[in-house]
Amino acid sequence: MNSSLILGGTKGLGRALAAKSLQRGFPTTVVGRSTADAAKEADLAAASLRQADLSDPTAFRDVLREGDRFTHVFLVAGNFLRRPLVETSYDTHLQMANLHLLAPIELLKAFHRSRLAAKPLAATPGQPYHLVVISSTSSYRIRENEEMYCALQAAKAHFTRNWAGRMTRDLPGSKVTLVLPGGMKTGLFDGTGQDTSGYMDPLTVADIIWDRVLQQQERFRTIVMERRGSEPDVSDHAPAPHDPLP
């Protein structure tokens, strides 16, 4: 039976992905710091909520449970920073790196080990799963005063490409999807002064992601969603990194 784990599923695109998971009838587990607020919302009423500070690389100890058998794992957690690099601190960068990359990787390692040891579903060893990693079009774009944010999105994307080989070799039948969406109408930009009125609807983006994930046949797929007005322009090939000095 399909089931999903949404890491960073209490806000923004993660919340939309969780809501769409529930609409598809998947038992859905949502992880984040804002579970108390999420528990009050009707669209997540059927979800299992697990509270964890996802900026802590040891958070996976509070997330995974004995007997978890998720077929779909979504790594969505992240935050946004737009500030001149010389005005940022090491602690801020470390917190961002933990949230975007290091803590999700620790959870993924722990979950992957559990799948390797799981009772086989078929003749192959272990239990396959489908990993979906949400990065951003900022992984290849040049953005002023967003050096750290863009760097982490690029790292997340390239980690996913490298991990896909290991994961699908270790657990035949597994699949990996890397998603690179553009700007959405979420709380990610709160306090930045950014006008998001023309940005994409996260529920629309989540529907596209789920449709593509459930249709995926290949072991690895990239989904790029650039904005064309407020509508997603979907393609399967990430552009090369943009020239910083055009």
Sequence and secondary structure as in RCSB ss.txt:
>XXXX:A:sequence
MNSSLILGGTKGLGRALAAKSLQRGFPTTVVGRSTADAAKEADLAAASLRQADLSDPTAFRDVLREGDRFTHVFL
VAGNFLRRPLVETSYDTHLQMANLHLLAPIELLKAFHRSRLAAKPLAATPGQPYHLVVISSTSSYRIRENEEMYC
ALQAAKAHFTRNWAGRMTRDLPGSKVTLVLPGGMKTGLFDGTGQDTSGYMDPLTVADIIWDRVLQQQERFRTIVM
ERRGSEPDVSDHAPAPHDPLP
>XXXX:A:secstr
   EEEET SSHHHHHHHHHHHHTT  EEEEES HHHHTT GGGTTSEEEE  TTSTTTHHHH  TT   SEEEE
       S GGG  HHHHHHHHIIIIIHHHHHHHHHHHHHHHS  SSSSSS   EEEEE  GGGTS  TT HHHH
HHHHHHHHHHHHHHHHHHHHSTT EEEEEEE  BSSGGGTTTT   TTSB HHHHHHHHHHHHHH  SSEEEEEE
EEETTEEEEESS      S  
